[in-house]
Amino acid sequence: MPQIVIENLFNLRINSISIHRKVIEIIHENGIDWMHACGKKGRCTTCKIILKSGEENL
C-alpha cells in the first residue's frame, strides 16, 4: 500500500489505498491543511513537494 510521509510535519504518515488520486487530495482528505492557490491544478507551485522515493506509485 502506498504511503505518504510528510517530513516537515514530524514524519506524519498517511496510508493510501487509492493510487489514482492527486497527492494533495489525499493529504486534504486526511485533515491536513496544505496550501494551494490555484485550486489543485498544479500551476502556481504553492503545493510543491519533493518526491524522495515511490515514483512508481505516481
N, CA, C and O atoms as a Maestro MAE file, in Angstrom:
{
 s_m_m2io_version
 :::
 2.0.0
}

f_m_ct {
 s_m_title
 :::
 protein
 m_atom[232] {
  # First column is atom index #
  i_m_mmod_type
  r_m_x_coord
  r_m_y_coord
  r_m_z_coord
  i_m_residue_number
  s_m_chain_name
  s_m_pdb_residue_name
  s_m_pdb_atom_name
  i_m_atomic_number
  :::
  1 25 0.846 -1.167 0.000 1 A "MET " " N  " 7
  2 3 0.000 0.000 0.000 1 A "MET " " CA " 6
  3 2 0.897 1.237 0.000 1 A "MET " " C  " 6
  4 15 1.804 1.340 0.826 1 A "MET " " O  " 8
  5 25 0.657 2.170 -0.909 2 A "PRO " " N  " 7
  6 3 1.447 3.409 -0.924 2 A "PRO " " CA " 6
  7 2 1.275 4.195 0.377 2 A "PRO " " C  " 6
  8 15 0.210 4.191 0.993 2 A "PRO " " O  " 8
  9 25 2.344 4.858 0.768 3 A "GLN " " N  " 7
  10 3 2.323 5.655 1.992 3 A "GLN " " CA " 6
  11 2 2.960 7.007 1.711 3 A "GLN " " C  " 6
  12 15 3.994 7.089 1.047 3 A "GLN " " O  " 8
  13 25 2.348 8.052 2.213 4 A "ILE " " N  " 7
  14 3 2.887 9.404 2.100 4 A "ILE " " CA " 6
  15 2 3.485 9.760 3.450 4 A "ILE " " C  " 6
  16 15 2.821 9.643 4.481 4 A "ILE " " O  " 8
  17 25 4.747 10.197 3.443 5 A "VAL " " N  " 7
  18 3 5.404 10.635 4.671 5 A "VAL " " CA " 6
  19 2 5.701 12.118 4.518 5 A "VAL " " C  " 6
  20 15 6.416 12.517 3.599 5 A "VAL " " O  " 8
  21 25 5.159 12.936 5.408 6 A "ILE " " N  " 7
  22 3 5.373 14.379 5.352 6 A "ILE " " CA " 6
  23 2 6.416 14.715 6.407 6 A "ILE " " C  " 6
  24 15 6.114 14.806 7.597 6 A "ILE " " O  " 8
  25 25 7.654 14.898 5.944 7 A "GLU " " N  " 7
  26 3 8.774 15.092 6.857 7 A "GLU " " CA " 6
  27 2 8.676 16.371 7.668 7 A "GLU " " C  " 6
  28 15 9.041 16.380 8.844 7 A "GLU " " O  " 8
  29 25 8.190 17.457 7.066 8 A "ASN " " N  " 7
  30 3 8.135 18.713 7.810 8 A "ASN " " CA " 6
  31 2 6.929 18.793 8.751 8 A "ASN " " C  " 6
  32 15 6.682 19.842 9.346 8 A "ASN " " O  " 8
  33 25 6.187 17.714 8.890 9 A "LEU " " N  " 7
  34 3 5.129 17.590 9.891 9 A "LEU " " CA " 6
  35 2 5.455 16.404 10.800 9 A "LEU " " C  " 6
  36 15 4.610 15.546 11.055 9 A "LEU " " O  " 8
  37 25 6.694 16.377 11.279 10 A "PHE " " N  " 7
  38 3 7.156 15.346 12.219 10 A "PHE " " CA " 6
  39 2 7.008 13.936 11.663 10 A "PHE " " C  " 6
  40 15 6.629 13.012 12.383 10 A "PHE " " O  " 8
  41 25 7.314 13.776 10.363 11 A "ASN " " N  " 7
  42 3 7.244 12.473 9.675 11 A "ASN " " CA " 6
  43 2 5.855 11.846 9.736 11 A "ASN " " C  " 6
  44 15 5.714 10.631 9.880 11 A "ASN " " O  " 8
  45 25 4.844 12.682 9.625 12 A "LEU " " N  " 7
  46 3 3.464 12.205 9.597 12 A "LEU " " CA " 6
  47 2 3.291 11.226 8.445 12 A "LEU " " C  " 6
  48 15 3.711 11.501 7.321 12 A "LEU " " O  " 8
  49 25 2.679 10.099 8.721 13 A "ARG " " N  " 7
  50 3 2.478 9.059 7.704 13 A "ARG " " CA " 6
  51 2 1.000 8.930 7.357 13 A "ARG " " C  " 6
  52 15 0.137 8.887 8.234 13 A "ARG " " O  " 8
  53 25 0.731 8.869 6.062 14 A "ILE " " N  " 7
  54 3 -0.630 8.694 5.565 14 A "ILE " " CA " 6
  55 2 -0.627 7.469 4.667 14 A "ILE " " C  " 6
  56 15 0.123 7.414 3.692 14 A "ILE " " O  " 8
  57 25 -1.452 6.496 4.984 15 A "ASN " " N  " 7
  58 3 -1.615 5.328 4.119 15 A "ASN " " CA " 6
  59 2 -2.720 5.625 3.127 15 A "ASN " " C  " 6
  60 15 -3.754 6.195 3.476 15 A "ASN " " O  " 8
  61 25 -2.490 5.231 1.888 16 A "SER " " N  " 7
  62 3 -3.489 5.498 0.860 16 A "SER " " CA " 6
  63 2 -3.772 4.232 0.076 16 A "SER " " C  " 6
  64 15 -2.854 3.600 -0.445 16 A "SER " " O  " 8
  65 25 -5.041 3.862 -0.007 17 A "ILE " " N  " 7
  66 3 -5.408 2.713 -0.823 17 A "ILE " " CA " 6
  67 2 -5.755 3.151 -2.243 17 A "ILE " " C  " 6
  68 15 -5.863 2.326 -3.151 17 A "ILE " " O  " 8
  69 25 -5.926 4.455 -2.422 18 A "SER " " N  " 7
  70 3 -6.278 4.989 -3.738 18 A "SER " " CA " 6
  71 2 -5.026 5.444 -4.458 18 A "SER " " C  " 6
  72 15 -4.380 6.403 -4.036 18 A "SER " " O  " 8
  73 25 -4.676 4.765 -5.545 19 A "ILE " " N  " 7
  74 3 -3.473 5.142 -6.282 19 A "ILE " " CA " 6
  75 2 -3.793 6.048 -7.479 19 A "ILE " " C  " 6
  76 15 -2.883 6.506 -8.170 19 A "ILE " " O  " 8
  77 25 -5.053 6.299 -7.719 20 A "HIS " " N  " 7
  78 3 -5.447 7.131 -8.860 20 A "HIS " " CA " 6
  79 2 -5.978 8.480 -8.405 20 A "HIS " " C  " 6
  80 15 -6.964 8.983 -8.944 20 A "HIS " " O  " 8
  81 25 -5.310 9.072 -7.394 21 A "ARG " " N  " 7
  82 3 -5.720 10.355 -6.846 21 A "ARG " " CA " 6
  83 2 -4.524 11.284 -6.801 21 A "ARG " " C  " 6
  84 15 -3.382 10.825 -6.784 21 A "ARG " " O  " 8
  85 25 -4.770 12.574 -6.781 22 A "LYS " " N  " 7
  86 3 -3.703 13.551 -6.600 22 A "LYS " " CA " 6
  87 2 -3.201 13.470 -5.166 22 A "LYS " " C  " 6
  88 15 -3.985 13.267 -4.239 22 A "LYS " " O  " 8
  89 25 -1.904 13.627 -4.986 23 A "VAL " " N  " 7
  90 3 -1.314 13.578 -3.653 23 A "VAL " " CA " 6
  91 2 -1.955 14.624 -2.754 23 A "VAL " " C  " 6
  92 15 -2.275 14.337 -1.600 23 A "VAL " " O  " 8
  93 25 -2.145 15.827 -3.267 24 A "ILE " " N  " 7
  94 3 -2.731 16.884 -2.434 24 A "ILE " " CA " 6
  95 2 -4.154 16.545 -2.009 24 A "ILE " " C  " 6
  96 15 -4.566 16.930 -0.915 24 A "ILE " " O  " 8
  97 25 -4.912 15.841 -2.833 25 A "GLU " " N  " 7
  98 3 -6.262 15.432 -2.446 25 A "GLU " " CA " 6
  99 2 -6.213 14.432 -1.287 25 A "GLU " " C  " 6
  100 15 -7.012 14.516 -0.354 25 A "GLU " " O  " 8
  101 25 -5.283 13.498 -1.351 26 A "ILE " " N  " 7
  102 3 -5.142 12.512 -0.279 26 A "ILE " " CA " 6
  103 2 -4.730 13.207 1.017 26 A "ILE " " C  " 6
  104 15 -5.227 12.865 2.090 26 A "ILE " " O  " 8
  105 25 -3.832 14.173 0.920 27 A "ILE " " N  " 7
  106 3 -3.399 14.926 2.097 27 A "ILE " " CA " 6
  107 2 -4.576 15.674 2.712 27 A "ILE " " C  " 6
  108 15 -4.768 15.628 3.927 27 A "ILE " " O  " 8
  109 25 -5.363 16.361 1.893 28 A "HIS " " N  " 7
  110 3 -6.523 17.107 2.401 28 A "HIS " " CA " 6
  111 2 -7.577 16.183 3.000 28 A "HIS " " C  " 6
  112 15 -8.184 16.526 4.015 28 A "HIS " " O  " 8
  113 25 -7.806 15.029 2.399 29 A "GLU " " N  " 7
  114 3 -8.795 14.079 2.918 29 A "GLU " " CA " 6
  115 2 -8.411 13.560 4.297 29 A "GLU " " C  " 6
  116 15 -9.261 13.065 5.037 29 A "GLU " " O  " 8
  117 25 -7.136 13.672 4.641 30 A "ASN " " N  " 7
  118 3 -6.664 13.218 5.947 30 A "ASN " " CA " 6
  119 2 -6.548 14.363 6.944 30 A "ASN " " C  " 6
  120 15 -5.865 14.238 7.961 30 A "ASN " " O  " 8
  121 25 -7.208 15.467 6.659 31 A "GLY " " N  " 7
  122 3 -7.321 16.562 7.607 31 A "GLY " " CA " 6
  123 2 -6.106 17.468 7.707 31 A "GLY " " C  " 6
  124 15 -5.961 18.195 8.690 31 A "GLY " " O  " 8
  125 25 -5.238 17.441 6.717 32 A "ILE " " N  " 7
  126 3 -4.052 18.295 6.728 32 A "ILE " " CA " 6
  127 2 -4.307 19.477 5.798 32 A "ILE " " C  " 6
  128 15 -4.628 19.298 4.623 32 A "ILE " " O  " 8
  129 25 -4.163 20.665 6.328 33 A "ASP " " N  " 7
  130 3 -4.407 21.879 5.549 33 A "ASP " " CA " 6
  131 2 -3.137 22.254 4.797 33 A "ASP " " C  " 6
  132 15 -2.288 22.971 5.326 33 A "ASP " " O  " 8
  133 25 -3.005 21.771 3.567 34 A "TRP " " N  " 7
  134 3 -1.837 22.039 2.733 34 A "TRP " " CA " 6
  135 2 -2.191 23.165 1.773 34 A "TRP " " C  " 6
  136 15 -3.194 23.091 1.063 34 A "TRP " " O  " 8
  137 25 -1.369 24.202 1.754 35 A "MET " " N  " 7
  138 3 -1.665 25.386 0.958 35 A "MET " " CA " 6
  139 2 -1.697 25.089 -0.544 35 A "MET " " C  " 6
  140 15 -0.877 24.329 -1.060 35 A "MET " " O  " 8
  141 25 -2.649 25.697 -1.222 36 A "HIS " " N  " 7
  142 3 -2.726 25.639 -2.688 36 A "HIS " " CA " 6
  143 2 -3.480 26.884 -3.156 36 A "HIS " " C  " 6
  144 15 -4.553 27.195 -2.640 36 A "HIS " " O  " 8
  145 25 -2.929 27.576 -4.109 37 A "ALA " " N  " 7
  146 3 -3.528 28.840 -4.548 37 A "ALA " " CA " 6
  147 2 -4.280 28.724 -5.873 37 A "ALA " " C  " 6
  148 15 -5.091 29.592 -6.194 37 A "ALA " " O  " 8
  149 25 -4.025 27.672 -6.646 38 A "CYS " " N  " 7
  150 3 -4.637 27.591 -7.980 38 A "CYS " " CA " 6
  151 2 -5.774 26.568 -8.046 38 A "CYS " " C  " 6
  152 15 -6.230 26.224 -9.137 38 A "CYS " " O  " 8
  153 25 -6.230 26.084 -6.899 39 A "GLY " " N  " 7
  154 3 -7.328 25.124 -6.906 39 A "GLY " " CA " 6
  155 2 -6.892 23.710 -7.217 39 A "GLY " " C  " 6
  156 15 -7.657 22.948 -7.808 39 A "GLY " " O  " 8
  157 25 -5.690 23.344 -6.837 40 A "LYS " " N  " 7
  158 3 -5.128 21.996 -7.025 40 A "LYS " " CA " 6
  159 2 -4.918 21.634 -8.489 40 A "LYS " " C  " 6
  160 15 -5.068 20.475 -8.875 40 A "LYS " " O  " 8
  161 25 -4.578 22.604 -9.282 41 A "LYS " " N  " 7
  162 3 -4.340 22.348 -10.699 41 A "LYS " " CA " 6
  163 2 -2.856 22.229 -11.051 41 A "LYS " " C  " 6
  164 15 -2.520 21.899 -12.189 41 A "LYS " " O  " 8
  165 25 -1.969 22.493 -10.096 42 A "GLY " " N  " 7
  166 3 -0.533 22.349 -10.326 42 A "GLY " " CA " 6
  167 2 0.085 23.466 -11.144 42 A "GLY " " C  " 6
  168 15 1.110 23.255 -11.793 42 A "GLY " " O  " 8
  169 25 -0.504 24.633 -11.129 43 A "ARG " " N  " 7
  170 3 0.004 25.744 -11.933 43 A "ARG " " CA " 6
  171 2 0.825 26.757 -11.139 43 A "ARG " " C  " 6
  172 15 1.720 27.392 -11.696 43 A "ARG " " O  " 8
  173 25 0.543 26.913 -9.879 44 A "CYS " " N  " 7
  174 3 1.157 28.008 -9.123 44 A "CYS " " CA " 6
  175 2 2.340 27.568 -8.259 44 A "CYS " " C  " 6
  176 15 3.082 28.422 -7.774 44 A "CYS " " O  " 8
  177 25 2.536 26.289 -8.055 45 A "THR " " N  " 7
  178 3 3.615 25.666 -7.268 45 A "THR " " CA " 6
  179 2 3.551 25.942 -5.772 45 A "THR " " C  " 6
  180 15 4.536 25.673 -5.084 45 A "THR " " O  " 8
  181 25 2.454 26.462 -5.224 46 A "THR " " N  " 7
  182 3 2.393 26.666 -3.774 46 A "THR " " CA " 6
  183 2 2.273 25.334 -3.034 46 A "THR " " C  " 6
  184 15 2.599 25.274 -1.848 46 A "THR " " O  " 8
  185 25 1.825 24.288 -3.679 47 A "CYS " " N  " 7
  186 3 1.692 22.984 -3.026 47 A "CYS " " CA " 6
  187 2 2.864 22.060 -3.361 47 A "CYS " " C  " 6
  188 15 2.788 20.852 -3.137 47 A "CYS " " O  " 8
  189 25 3.925 22.614 -3.887 48 A "LYS " " N  " 7
  190 3 5.072 21.834 -4.361 48 A "LYS " " CA " 6
  191 2 5.599 20.885 -3.294 48 A "LYS " " C  " 6
  192 15 5.710 21.251 -2.124 48 A "LYS " " O  " 8
  193 25 5.928 19.650 -3.710 49 A "ILE " " N  " 7
  194 3 6.509 18.659 -2.820 49 A "ILE " " CA " 6
  195 2 7.821 18.166 -3.412 49 A "ILE " " C  " 6
  196 15 8.101 18.380 -4.591 49 A "ILE " " O  " 8
  197 25 8.615 17.509 -2.587 50 A "ILE " " N  " 7
  198 3 9.835 16.843 -3.059 50 A "ILE " " CA " 6
  199 2 9.602 15.349 -2.907 50 A "ILE " " C  " 6
  200 15 9.375 14.854 -1.803 50 A "ILE " " O  " 8
  201 25 9.658 14.649 -4.001 51 A "LEU " " N  " 7
  202 3 9.456 13.205 -4.002 51 A "LEU " " CA " 6
  203 2 10.808 12.536 -3.795 51 A "LEU " " C  " 6
  204 15 11.702 12.667 -4.631 51 A "LEU " " O  " 8
  205 25 10.959 11.824 -2.690 52 A "LYS " " N  " 7
  206 3 12.229 11.157 -2.380 52 A "LYS " " CA " 6
  207 2 12.262 9.716 -2.846 52 A "LYS " " C  " 6
  208 15 13.328 9.188 -3.162 52 A "LYS " " O  " 8
  209 25 11.120 9.086 -2.890 53 A "SER " " N  " 7
  210 3 11.027 7.708 -3.389 53 A "SER " " CA " 6
  211 2 9.575 7.409 -3.713 53 A "SER " " C  " 6
  212 15 8.676 8.152 -3.321 53 A "SER " " O  " 8
  213 25 9.353 6.322 -4.426 54 A "GLY " " N  " 7
  214 3 7.992 5.888 -4.732 54 A "GLY " " CA " 6
  215 2 7.421 6.423 -6.015 54 A "GLY " " C  " 6
  216 15 6.205 6.402 -6.204 54 A "GLY " " O  " 8
  217 25 8.273 6.905 -6.911 55 A "GLU " " N  " 7
  218 3 7.753 7.463 -8.174 55 A "GLU " " CA " 6
  219 2 6.953 6.434 -8.966 55 A "GLU " " C  " 6
  220 15 6.136 6.806 -9.808 55 A "GLU " " O  " 8
  221 25 7.174 5.157 -8.711 56 A "GLU " " N  " 7
  222 3 6.406 4.127 -9.416 56 A "GLU " " CA " 6
  223 2 4.940 4.125 -8.990 56 A "GLU " " C  " 6
  224 15 4.104 3.525 -9.665 56 A "GLU " " O  " 8
  225 25 4.619 4.787 -7.876 57 A "ASN " " N  " 7
  226 3 3.243 4.862 -7.398 57 A "ASN " " CA " 6
  227 2 2.512 6.099 -7.882 57 A "ASN " " C  " 6
  228 15 1.340 6.286 -7.553 57 A "ASN " " O  " 8
  229 25 3.162 6.934 -8.643 58 A "LEU " " N  " 7
  230 3 2.511 8.139 -9.158 58 A "LEU " " CA " 6
  231 2 1.884 7.889 -10.499 58 A "LEU " " C  " 6
  232 15 1.292 8.797 -11.083 58 A "LEU " " O  " 8
  :::
 }
 m_bond[231] {
  # First column is bond index #
  i_m_from
  i_m_to
  i_m_order
  :::
  1 1 2 1
  2 2 3 1
  3 3 4 2
  4 3 5 1
  5 5 6 1
  6 6 7 1
  7 7 8 2
  8 7 9 1
  9 9 10 1
  10 10 11 1
  11 11 12 2
  12 11 13 1
  13 13 14 1
  14 14 15 1
  15 15 16 2
  16 15 17 1
  17 17 18 1
  18 18 19 1
  19 19 20 2
  20 19 21 1
  21 21 22 1
  22 22 23 1
  23 23 24 2
  24 23 25 1
  25 25 26 1
  26 26 27 1
  27 27 28 2
  28 27 29 1
  29 29 30 1
  30 30 31 1
  31 31 32 2
  32 31 33 1
  33 33 34 1
  34 34 35 1
  35 35 36 2
  36 35 37 1
  37 37 38 1
  38 38 39 1
  39 39 40 2
  40 39 41 1
  41 41 42 1
  42 42 43 1
  43 43 44 2
  44 43 45 1
  45 45 46 1
  46 46 47 1
  47 47 48 2
  48 47 49 1
  49 49 50 1
  50 50 51 1
  51 51 52 2
  52 51 53 1
  53 53 54 1
  54 54 55 1
  55 55 56 2
  56 55 57 1
  57 57 58 1
  58 58 59 1
  59 59 60 2
  60 59 61 1
  61 61 62 1
  62 62 63 1
  63 63 64 2
  64 63 65 1
  65 65 66 1
  66 66 67 1
  67 67 68 2
  68 67 69 1
  69 69 70 1
  70 70 71 1
  71 71 72 2
  72 71 73 1
  73 73 74 1
  74 74 75 1
  75 75 76 2
  76 75 77 1
  77 77 78 1
  78 78 79 1
  79 79 80 2
  80 79 81 1
  81 81 82 1
  82 82 83 1
  83 83 84 2
  84 83 85 1
  85 85 86 1
  86 86 87 1
  87 87 88 2
  88 87 89 1
  89 89 90 1
  90 90 91 1
  91 91 92 2
  92 91 93 1
  93 93 94 1
  94 94 95 1
  95 95 96 2
  96 95 97 1
  97 97 98 1
  98 98 99 1
  99 99 100 2
  100 99 101 1
  101 101 102 1
  102 102 103 1
  103 103 104 2
  104 103 105 1
  105 105 106 1
  106 106 107 1
  107 107 108 2
  108 107 109 1
  109 109 110 1
  110 110 111 1
  111 111 112 2
  112 111 113 1
  113 113 114 1
  114 114 115 1
  115 115 116 2
  116 115 117 1
  117 117 118 1
  118 118 119 1
  119 119 120 2
  120 119 121 1
  121 121 122 1
  122 122 123 1
  123 123 124 2
  124 123 125 1
  125 125 126 1
  126 126 127 1
  127 127 128 2
  128 127 129 1
  129 129 130 1
  130 130 131 1
  131 131 132 2
  132 131 133 1
  133 133 134 1
  134 134 135 1
  135 135 136 2
  136 135 137 1
  137 137 138 1
  138 138 139 1
  139 139 140 2
  140 139 141 1
  141 141 142 1
  142 142 143 1
  143 143 144 2
  144 143 145 1
  145 145 146 1
  146 146 147 1
  147 147 148 2
  148 147 149 1
  149 149 150 1
  150 150 151 1
  151 151 152 2
  152 151 153 1
  153 153 154 1
  154 154 155 1
  155 155 156 2
  156 155 157 1
  157 157 158 1
  158 158 159 1
  159 159 160 2
  160 159 161 1
  161 161 162 1
  162 162 163 1
  163 163 164 2
  164 163 165 1
  165 165 166 1
  166 166 167 1
  167 167 168 2
  168 167 169 1
  169 169 170 1
  170 170 171 1
  171 171 172 2
  172 171 173 1
  173 173 174 1
  174 174 175 1
  175 175 176 2
  176 175 177 1
  177 177 178 1
  178 178 179 1
  179 179 180 2
  180 179 181 1
  181 181 182 1
  182 182 183 1
  183 183 184 2
  184 183 185 1
  185 185 186 1
  186 186 187 1
  187 187 188 2
  188 187 189 1
  189 189 190 1
  190 190 191 1
  191 191 192 2
  192 191 193 1
  193 193 194 1
  194 194 195 1
  195 195 196 2
  196 195 197 1
  197 197 198 1
  198 198 199 1
  199 199 200 2
  200 199 201 1
  201 201 202 1
  202 202 203 1
  203 203 204 2
  204 203 205 1
  205 205 206 1
  206 206 207 1
  207 207 208 2
  208 207 209 1
  209 209 210 1
  210 210 211 1
  211 211 212 2
  212 211 213 1
  213 213 214 1
  214 214 215 1
  215 215 216 2
  216 215 217 1
  217 217 218 1
  218 218 219 1
  219 219 220 2
  220 219 221 1
  221 221 222 1
  222 222 223 1
  223 223 224 2
  224 223 225 1
  225 225 226 1
  226 226 227 1
  227 227 228 2
  228 227 229 1
  229 229 230 1
  230 230 231 1
  231 231 232 2
  :::
 }
}
